[in-house]
Amino acid sequence: MTADGAGGDGGGDLLGTELSDAVVLFHDAVGALMGLSAADHKALGMLRRDGPMSATDLARRTGLTAGAVTGLVDRLERRGHARRERDPADRRRLVIAATTSPSPEVAAAFAGLGRGMAEVTRQFSPEELAVVARWVGLTTATLRAQVDAIAERRASSTA
């Protein structure tokens, strides 16, 4: 892969790049339905899926700086998608919680994606799906490790 993220080998790199582009563009389109960026939409998805978490935990999960997470949470609050609340386990601590369920438009977008992905899945044998699942798992772990590495480099360059 080249420094700008373009595929360099014409095969695996291009496949990964095209998949990444399609995923980001899908989430950008869904975010736009909500008046959010793709990054804000993904952070909201983490809050919905994993439940309330501290800003520090959200920063760690997203790879964003503390300041960027503050802005992100401010935007989610202004749009009514999240709120800061006291942690029930430690009232001195604040957590960020999602406040809304997906809108009908967002639910429809994910339902359409679900139908499309079910059709894709039907085209593969269980053995082929096991290979795809392994690739997705390894790719996800690699991407998360790279997010962590970038966040660590950013933190050490500002320290």
N, CA, C and O of each residue as an XYZ file, in Angstrom:
636
protein
N       0.851     -1.180      0.000
C       0.000      0.000      0.000
C       0.889      1.233      0.000
O       1.919      1.260      0.673
N       0.502      2.231     -0.738
C       1.275      3.458     -0.804
C       0.973      4.335      0.405
O       0.026      4.080      1.149
N       1.782      5.366      0.592
C       1.646      6.230      1.763
C       0.282      6.908      1.843
O      -0.184      7.218      2.939
N      -0.369      7.144      0.704
C      -1.668      7.815      0.732
C      -2.826      6.832      0.876
O      -3.989      7.232      0.822
N      -2.514      5.538      1.060
C      -3.548      4.537      1.270
C      -3.999      3.848      0.005
O      -4.857      2.966      0.056
N      -3.437      4.235     -1.140
C      -3.819      3.592     -2.392
C      -3.196      2.210     -2.469
O      -2.080      1.996     -1.995
N      -3.916      1.277     -3.066
C      -3.399     -0.078     -3.202
C      -2.154     -0.096     -4.064
O      -2.086      0.585     -5.087
N      -1.175     -0.874     -3.649
C       0.070     -0.924     -4.381
C       0.302     -2.232     -5.103
O       1.125     -2.291     -6.017
N      -0.408     -3.290     -4.714
C      -0.117     -4.577     -5.327
C      -1.155     -5.006     -6.358
O      -0.998     -6.049     -6.993
N      -2.219     -4.211     -6.534
C      -3.241     -4.555     -7.518
C      -4.124     -5.706     -7.090
O      -5.017     -6.098     -7.842
N      -3.910     -6.261     -5.916
C      -4.690     -7.398     -5.446
C      -5.264     -7.143     -4.079
O      -6.272     -6.451     -3.935
N      -4.614     -7.710     -3.061
C      -5.111     -7.621     -1.696
C      -5.235     -6.207     -1.192
O      -6.221     -5.859     -0.543
N      -4.231     -5.376     -1.488
C      -4.307     -3.981     -1.033
C      -5.503     -3.276     -1.653
O      -6.224     -2.548     -0.972
N      -5.712     -3.493     -2.946
C      -6.828     -2.846     -3.630
C      -8.158     -3.340     -3.077
O      -9.080     -2.550     -2.876
N      -8.259     -4.627     -2.834
C      -9.484     -5.193     -2.268
C      -9.792     -4.550     -0.921
O     -10.923     -4.130     -0.676
N      -8.791     -4.473     -0.051
C      -8.984     -3.863      1.258
C      -9.323     -2.389      1.159
O     -10.177     -1.894      1.895
N      -8.661     -1.686      0.255
C      -8.915     -0.257      0.078
C     -10.329     -0.015     -0.428
O     -11.023      0.875      0.063
N     -10.755     -0.800     -1.401
C     -12.106     -0.624     -1.929
C     -13.160     -0.949     -0.876
O     -14.175     -0.259     -0.782
N     -12.928     -1.992     -0.085
C     -13.857     -2.324      0.992
C     -13.911     -1.195      2.007
O     -14.992     -0.773      2.417
N     -12.753     -0.709      2.411
C     -12.688      0.387      3.371
C     -13.422      1.616      2.847
O     -14.198      2.238      3.573
N     -13.176      1.963      1.584
C     -13.865      3.119      0.990
C     -15.378      2.937      1.040
O     -16.102      3.856      1.422
N     -15.859      1.746      0.654
C     -17.296      1.496      0.623
C     -17.900      1.586      2.025
O     -18.985      2.142      2.194
N     -17.210      1.046      3.028
C     -17.715      1.091      4.405
C     -17.771      2.533      4.903
O     -18.771      2.957      5.482
N     -16.695      3.282      4.675
C     -16.667      4.677      5.125
C     -17.757      5.481      4.420
O     -18.451      6.270      5.061
N     -17.918      5.294      3.121
C     -18.938      6.037      2.382
C     -20.350      5.665      2.840
O     -21.224      6.530      2.909
N     -20.581      4.382      3.155
C     -21.886      3.980      3.684
C     -22.157      4.703      5.000
O     -23.234      5.268      5.192
N     -21.179      4.685      5.904
C     -21.386      5.320      7.201
C     -21.463      6.846      7.086
O     -22.131      7.495      7.891
N     -20.794      7.407      6.106
C     -20.934      8.841      5.857
C     -22.362      9.150      5.405
O     -22.957     10.131      5.853
N     -22.909      8.322      4.523
C     -24.280      8.522      4.045
C     -25.283      8.370      5.187
O     -26.225      9.156      5.294
N     -25.085      7.359      6.043
C     -25.989      7.174      7.183
C     -25.838      8.339      8.157
O     -26.831      8.855      8.669
N     -24.608      8.751      8.412
C     -24.389      9.910      9.284
C     -25.094     11.139      8.750
O     -25.680     11.905      9.516
N     -25.042     11.334      7.440
C     -25.698     12.499      6.827
C     -27.205     12.479      7.069
O     -27.821     13.533      7.228
N     -27.804     11.279      7.098
C     -29.233     11.186      7.414
C     -29.531     11.735      8.808
O     -30.640     12.192      9.083
N     -28.531     11.684      9.679
C     -28.691     12.109     11.071
C     -28.083     13.479     11.330
O     -28.141     13.983     12.452
N     -27.499     14.086     10.295
C     -26.812     15.355     10.480
C     -25.476     15.197     11.181
O     -25.007     16.125     11.839
N     -24.850     14.011     11.046
C     -23.577     13.712     11.702
C     -22.524     13.327     10.673
O     -22.841     12.911      9.558
N     -21.276     13.473     11.068
C     -20.192     12.948     10.239
C     -20.129     11.431     10.416
O     -20.759     10.880     11.319
N     -19.375     10.769      9.560
C     -19.194      9.323      9.693
C     -18.557      8.984     11.041
O     -18.951      8.011     11.685
N     -17.576      9.781     11.469
C     -16.906      9.511     12.750
C     -17.873      9.677     13.917
O     -17.872      8.864     14.842
N     -18.691     10.714     13.882
C     -19.665     10.923     14.953
C     -20.691      9.788     14.958
O     -21.081      9.296     16.017
N     -21.118      9.383     13.773
C     -22.078      8.287     13.661
C     -21.496      6.995     14.217
O     -22.186      6.261     14.925
N     -20.240      6.709     13.907
C     -19.610      5.477     14.412
C     -19.454      5.533     15.925
O     -19.666      4.525     16.599
N     -19.092      6.681     16.472
C     -18.974      6.801     17.928
C     -20.340      6.585     18.584
O     -20.433      5.916     19.613
N     -21.383      7.140     18.003
C     -22.729      6.924     18.523
C     -23.082      5.442     18.468
O     -23.703      4.914     19.391
N     -22.691      4.776     17.396
C     -22.927      3.337     17.296
C     -22.235      2.567     18.411
O     -22.795      1.608     18.944
N     -21.030      2.977     18.765
C     -20.317      2.333     19.880
C     -21.083      2.530     21.181
O     -21.209      1.599     21.976
N     -21.593      3.736     21.398
C     -22.363      4.008     22.616
C     -23.647      3.185     22.647
O     -24.029      2.670     23.698
N     -24.307      3.060     21.510
C     -25.536      2.259     21.458
C     -25.241      0.784     21.684
O     -25.963      0.105     22.414
N     -24.192      0.297     21.065
C     -23.864     -1.126     21.139
C     -23.285     -1.517     22.496
O     -23.660     -2.544     23.062
N     -22.370     -0.696     23.017
C     -21.620     -1.081     24.209
C     -22.107     -0.417     25.484
O     -21.656     -0.767     26.574
N     -23.016      0.532     25.362
C     -23.560      1.200     26.534
C     -22.730      2.395     26.956
O     -21.710      2.710     26.341
N     -23.180      3.059     28.015
C     -22.483      4.266     28.473
C     -21.009      4.008     28.766
O     -20.631      2.950     29.269
N     -20.190      5.003     28.439
C     -18.755      4.908     28.721
C     -18.213      6.301     28.979
O     -18.813      7.307     28.600
N     -17.062      6.329     29.634
C     -16.425      7.612     29.919
C     -15.867      8.205     28.628
O     -15.678      7.506     27.633
N     -15.611      9.500     28.670
C     -14.986     10.150     27.517
C     -13.612      9.546     27.253
O     -13.202      9.419     26.100
N     -12.903      9.176     28.309
C     -11.593      8.539     28.144
C     -11.730      7.217     27.407
O     -10.947      6.916     26.507
N     -12.736      6.424     27.795
C     -12.955      5.140     27.108
C     -13.349      5.362     25.656
O     -12.894      4.638     24.770
N     -14.193      6.359     25.408
C     -14.594      6.652     24.034
C     -13.394      7.117     23.215
O     -13.258      6.744     22.050
N     -12.527      7.925     23.813
C     -11.312      8.368     23.115
C     -10.435      7.170     22.784
O      -9.904      7.070     21.678
N     -10.286      6.277     23.729
C      -9.458      5.085     23.507
C     -10.042      4.227     22.388
O      -9.308      3.727     21.536
N     -11.368      4.058     22.393
C     -12.023      3.219     21.386
C     -11.944      3.825     19.988
O     -11.813      3.102     19.000
N     -12.025      5.158     19.907
C     -12.055      5.820     18.603
C     -10.684      6.267     18.121
O     -10.502      6.545     16.936
N      -9.711      6.338     19.037
C      -8.399      6.854     18.669
C      -8.348      8.367     18.619
O      -7.360      8.940     18.159
N      -9.406      9.025     19.090
C      -9.448     10.479     19.083
C      -8.788     11.034     20.343
O      -8.652     10.338     21.350
N      -8.385     12.288     20.267
C      -7.842     12.960     21.441
C      -8.988     13.319     22.386
O     -10.157     13.289     22.004
N      -8.634     13.655     23.619
C      -9.651     14.054     24.597
C     -10.423     15.271     24.099
O     -11.645     15.332     24.238
N      -9.717     16.239     23.522
C     -10.371     17.434     22.999
C     -11.325     17.110     21.862
O     -12.417     17.674     21.783
N     -10.921     16.208     20.986
C     -11.788     15.824     19.873
C     -13.035     15.106     20.373
O     -14.122     15.293     19.826
N     -12.884     14.288     21.405
C     -14.043     13.588     21.962
C     -14.996     14.581     22.619
O     -16.213     14.425     22.529
N     -14.453     15.596     23.276
C     -15.314     16.626     23.862
C     -16.179     17.266     22.776
O     -17.385     17.425     22.961
N     -15.578     17.631     21.658
C     -16.330     18.206     20.549
C     -17.343     17.231     19.979
O     -18.471     17.615     19.667
N     -16.950     15.974     19.840
C     -17.839     14.940     19.324
C     -19.059     14.794     20.232
O     -20.192     14.768     19.751
N     -18.832     14.700     21.540
C     -19.944     14.546     22.481
C     -20.819     15.795     22.474
O     -22.043     15.689     22.555
N     -20.212     16.973     22.377
C     -20.995     18.207     22.274
C     -21.932     18.151     21.065
O     -23.105     18.511     21.163
N     -21.405     17.697     19.927
C     -22.236     17.618     18.711
C     -23.368     16.601     18.892
O     -24.507     16.867     18.510
N     -23.057     15.439     19.474
C     -24.095     14.427     19.704
C     -25.165     14.953     20.668
O     -26.353     14.692     20.480
N     -24.743     15.690     21.693
C     -25.707     16.271     22.642
C     -26.596     17.304     21.960
O     -27.812     17.302     22.148
N     -25.984     18.191     21.162
C     -26.775     19.231     20.482
C     -27.847     18.625     19.588
O     -28.935     19.186     19.462
N     -27.556     17.507     18.978
C     -28.510     16.853     18.078
C     -29.454     15.905     18.830
O     -30.338     15.299     18.224
N     -29.266     15.777     20.150
C     -30.150     14.940     20.955
C     -29.842     13.454     20.906
O     -30.680     12.643     21.302
N     -28.653     13.076     20.428
C     -28.313     11.658     20.293
C     -27.621     11.080     21.518
O     -27.600      9.861     21.691
N     -27.051     11.930     22.375
C     -26.311     11.441     23.546
C     -26.402     12.474     24.651
O     -26.771     13.626     24.425
N     -26.059     12.039     25.842
C     -26.007     12.969     26.976
C     -24.892     12.520     27.924
O     -24.518     11.348     27.978
N     -24.387     13.494     28.660
C     -23.446     13.217     29.744
C     -24.289     12.954     30.992
O     -25.220     13.700     31.296
N     -23.951     11.896     31.698
C     -24.689     11.590     32.926
C     -23.747     11.003     33.965
O     -22.645     10.558     33.644
N     -24.193     11.010     35.206
C     -23.393     10.442     36.288
C     -23.319      8.931     36.128
O     -24.304      8.277     35.785
N     -22.129      8.388     36.383
C     -21.936      6.938     36.368
C     -22.652      6.374     37.589
O     -22.340      6.777     38.710
N     -23.601      5.457     37.415
C     -24.316      4.917     38.567
C     -23.392      4.192     39.555
O     -23.703      4.097     40.742
N     -22.265      3.685     39.065
C     -21.330      2.968     39.936
C     -20.398      3.914     40.688
O     -19.842      3.545     41.722
N     -20.225      5.135     40.173
C     -19.338      6.114     40.811
C     -19.864      7.497     40.461
O     -19.539      8.037     39.404
N     -20.661      8.065     41.329
C     -21.354      9.322     41.040
C     -20.413     10.489     40.774
O     -20.853     11.525     40.276
N     -19.124     10.347     41.095
C     -18.160     11.423     40.811
C     -17.769     11.444     39.339
O     -17.235     12.439     38.850
N     -18.027     10.378     38.655
C     -17.572     10.181     37.275
C     -18.727     10.408     36.296
O     -19.869     10.039     36.569
N     -18.409     11.023     35.150
C     -19.394     11.190     34.079
C     -19.199     10.121     33.020
O     -18.075      9.701     32.745
N     -20.300      9.688     32.432
C     -20.256      8.803     31.281
C     -21.103      9.421     30.178
O     -21.953     10.274     30.431
N     -20.861      8.981     28.972
C     -21.656      9.425     27.830
C     -22.585      8.278     27.466
O     -22.151      7.134     27.332
N     -23.860      8.590     27.309
C     -24.860      7.570     26.986
C     -25.639      7.995     25.751
O     -25.951      9.173     25.580
N     -25.949      7.036     24.896
C     -26.827      7.297     23.754
C     -28.233      7.516     24.285
O     -28.651      6.859     25.239
N     -28.960      8.435     23.673
C     -30.300      8.768     24.159
C     -31.408      8.397     23.191
O     -32.577      8.361     23.577
N     -31.071      8.128     21.974
C     -32.110      7.892     20.974
C     -31.891      6.565     20.279
O     -30.772      6.056     20.210
N     -32.954      6.025     19.776
C     -32.880      4.868     18.893
C     -32.698      5.397     17.477
O     -33.000      6.558     17.199
N     -32.208      4.552     16.590
C     -32.072      5.019     15.202
C     -33.416      5.475     14.632
O     -34.463      4.902     14.934
N     -33.362      6.513     13.807
C     -34.576      7.007     13.144
C     -35.064      5.959     12.149
O     -34.318      5.045     11.797
N     -36.313      6.082     11.692
C     -36.801      5.135     10.679
C     -35.930      5.123      9.417
O     -35.741      4.073      8.804
N     -35.399      6.296      9.027
C     -34.549      6.353      7.825
C     -33.248      5.584      8.039
O     -32.786      4.870      7.148
N     -32.665      5.736      9.217
C     -31.421      5.031      9.524
C     -31.704      3.530      9.652
O     -30.942      2.707      9.147
N     -32.792      3.184     10.321
C     -33.158      1.769     10.443
C     -33.368      1.159      9.057
O     -32.960      0.024      8.812
N     -33.997      1.901      8.156
C     -34.223      1.399      6.791
C     -32.906      1.206      6.052
O     -32.744      0.239      5.308
N     -31.956      2.131      6.257
C     -30.645      1.993      5.601
C     -29.942      0.721      6.067
O     -29.369     -0.007      5.257
N     -29.987      0.453      7.369
C     -29.338     -0.753      7.882
C     -30.110     -2.013      7.512
O     -29.511     -3.071      7.317
N     -31.431     -1.911      7.413
C     -32.216     -3.061      6.961
C     -31.847     -3.410      5.517
O     -31.697     -4.581      5.170
N     -31.704     -2.377      4.680
C     -31.291     -2.622      3.291
C     -29.909     -3.242      3.224
O     -29.671     -4.157      2.437
N     -28.997     -2.745      4.050
C     -27.660     -3.336      4.103
C     -27.741     -4.790      4.566
O     -27.064     -5.657      4.013
N     -28.559     -5.057      5.569
C     -28.714     -6.420      6.065
C     -29.225     -7.361      4.986
O     -28.737     -8.483      4.845
N     -30.211     -6.898      4.224
C     -30.738     -7.732      3.126
C     -29.671     -7.976      2.067
O     -29.512     -9.093      1.574
N     -28.943     -6.916      1.722
C     -27.891     -7.066      0.713
C     -26.789     -8.010      1.173
O     -26.307     -8.843      0.405
N     -26.397     -7.869      2.441
C     -25.335     -8.738      2.955
C     -25.803    -10.186      3.100
O     -25.008    -11.113      2.945
N     -27.088    -10.384      3.397
C     -27.629    -11.747      3.450
C     -27.551    -12.390      2.067
O     -27.245    -13.576      1.942
N     -27.828    -11.600      1.032
C     -27.724    -12.118     -0.339
C     -26.271    -12.470     -0.670
O     -26.004    -13.504     -1.282
N     -25.356    -11.624     -0.274
C     -23.935    -11.914     -0.489
C     -23.557    -13.212      0.216
O     -22.909    -14.081     -0.366
N     -23.965    -13.329      1.463
C     -23.608    -14.495      2.273
C     -24.141    -15.786      1.661
O     -23.465    -16.813      1.705
N     -25.339    -15.748      1.092
C     -25.930    -16.952      0.481
C     -25.098    -17.485     -0.685
O     -25.268    -18.637     -1.083
N     -24.217    -16.679     -1.230
C     -23.417    -17.101     -2.379
C     -22.185    -17.912     -1.988
O     -21.440    -18.354     -2.862
N     -21.956    -18.115     -0.683
C     -20.755    -18.786     -0.211
C     -21.103    -20.022      0.602
O     -22.126    -20.076      1.285
N     -20.228    -21.008      0.510
C     -20.383    -22.224      1.314
C     -19.965    -21.921      2.753
O     -19.300    -20.916      3.005
N     -20.347    -22.778      3.694
C     -19.895    -22.582      5.080
C     -18.368    -22.530      5.198
O     -17.836    -21.770      6.008
N     -17.679    -23.315      4.415
C     -16.217    -23.309      4.459
C     -15.654    -21.974      3.956
O     -14.713    -21.426      4.530
N     -16.250    -21.463      2.872
C     -15.811    -20.168      2.353
C     -16.115    -19.052      3.350
O     -15.305    -18.144      3.539
N     -17.275    -19.122      3.983
C     -17.622    -18.106      4.974
C     -16.669    -18.138      6.162
O     -16.376    -17.097      6.750
N     -16.185    -19.318      6.517
C     -15.212    -19.416      7.614
C     -13.927    -18.678      7.250
O     -13.332    -18.019      8.102
N     -13.497    -18.780      6.004
C     -12.297    -18.064      5.552
C     -12.560    -16.556      5.559
O     -11.725    -15.775      6.014
N     -13.720    -16.160      5.055
C     -14.068    -14.728      5.050
C     -14.115    -14.204      6.483
O     -13.593    -13.124      6.760
N     -14.731    -14.949      7.391
C     -14.820    -14.523      8.790
C     -13.430    -14.385      9.400
O     -13.176    -13.458     10.169
N     -12.548    -15.287      9.065
C     -11.172    -15.200      9.572
C     -10.496    -13.937      9.040
O      -9.841    -13.220      9.796
N     -10.651    -13.662      7.743
C     -10.058    -12.461      7.138
C     -10.614    -11.203      7.795
O      -9.859    -10.291      8.130
N     -11.929    -11.150      7.979
C     -12.539     -9.971      8.591
C     -12.022     -9.800     10.013
O     -11.685     -8.684     10.409
N     -11.952    -10.876     10.788
C     -11.457    -10.791     12.162
C     -10.024    -10.297     12.227
O      -9.698     -9.429     13.037
N      -9.169    -10.846     11.381
C      -7.764    -10.417     11.358
C      -7.623     -8.983     10.868
O      -6.800     -8.226     11.383
N      -8.417     -8.611      9.881
C      -8.386     -7.240      9.361
C      -8.862     -6.252     10.421
O      -8.268     -5.189     10.598
N      -9.922     -6.603     11.118
C     -10.443     -5.736     12.181
C      -9.400     -5.548     13.279
O      -9.185     -4.429     13.745
N      -8.756     -6.630     13.691
C      -7.719     -6.537     14.726
C      -6.556     -5.675     14.249
O      -6.016     -4.885     15.024
N      -6.165     -5.816     12.988
C      -5.081     -5.011     12.427
C      -5.455     -3.532     12.413
O      -4.654     -2.681     12.801
N      -6.663     -3.228     11.970
C      -7.111     -1.834     11.936
C      -7.161     -1.231     13.337
O      -6.740     -0.091     13.537
N      -7.674     -1.986     14.308
C      -7.725     -1.466     15.681
C      -6.314     -1.227     16.224
O      -6.071     -0.235     16.911
N      -5.401     -2.123     15.920
C      -4.013     -1.945     16.369
C      -3.400     -0.700     15.737
O      -2.636      0.013     16.388
N      -3.728     -0.436     14.478
C      -3.194      0.752     13.817
C      -3.803      2.031     14.386
O      -3.109      3.041     14.506
N      -5.080      2.003     14.734
C      -5.710      3.157     15.382
C      -4.995      3.440     16.702
O      -4.682      4.591     17.008
N      -4.735      2.382     17.487
C      -4.027      2.547     18.760
C      -2.627      3.111     18.541
O      -2.194      4.001     19.274
N      -1.919      2.598     17.537
C      -0.550      3.060     17.267
C      -0.537      4.531     16.856
O       0.325      5.294     17.290
N      -1.483      4.918     16.028
C      -1.562      6.324     15.608
C      -1.882      7.211     16.806
O      -1.283      8.274     16.968
N      -2.818      6.782     17.642
C      -3.161      7.569     18.833
C      -1.965      7.707     19.761
O      -1.742      8.780     20.323
N      -1.193      6.641     19.929
C      -0.003      6.702     20.783
C       1.036      7.660     20.208
O       1.648      8.432     20.946
N       1.236      7.612     18.887
C       2.197      8.547     18.266
C       1.738      9.983     18.427
O       2.544     10.867     18.716
N       0.433     10.222     18.241
C      -0.089     11.588     18.413
C       0.080     12.053     19.851
O       0.448     13.202     20.096
N      -0.185     11.173     20.794
C      -0.072     11.545     22.204
C       1.385     11.848     22.578
O       1.650     12.787     23.328
N       2.313     11.065     22.063
C       3.718     11.290     22.417
C       4.286     12.515     21.686
O       5.238     13.132     22.164
N       3.712     12.866     20.541
C       4.213     14.052     19.834
C       3.702     15.343     20.457
O       4.292     16.405     20.253
N       2.602     15.264     21.220
C       2.074     16.466     21.880
C       2.516     16.553     23.326
O       2.271     17.559     23.991
N       3.170     15.503     23.823
C       3.591     15.495     25.232
C       4.877     16.284     25.436
O       5.370     16.379     26.560
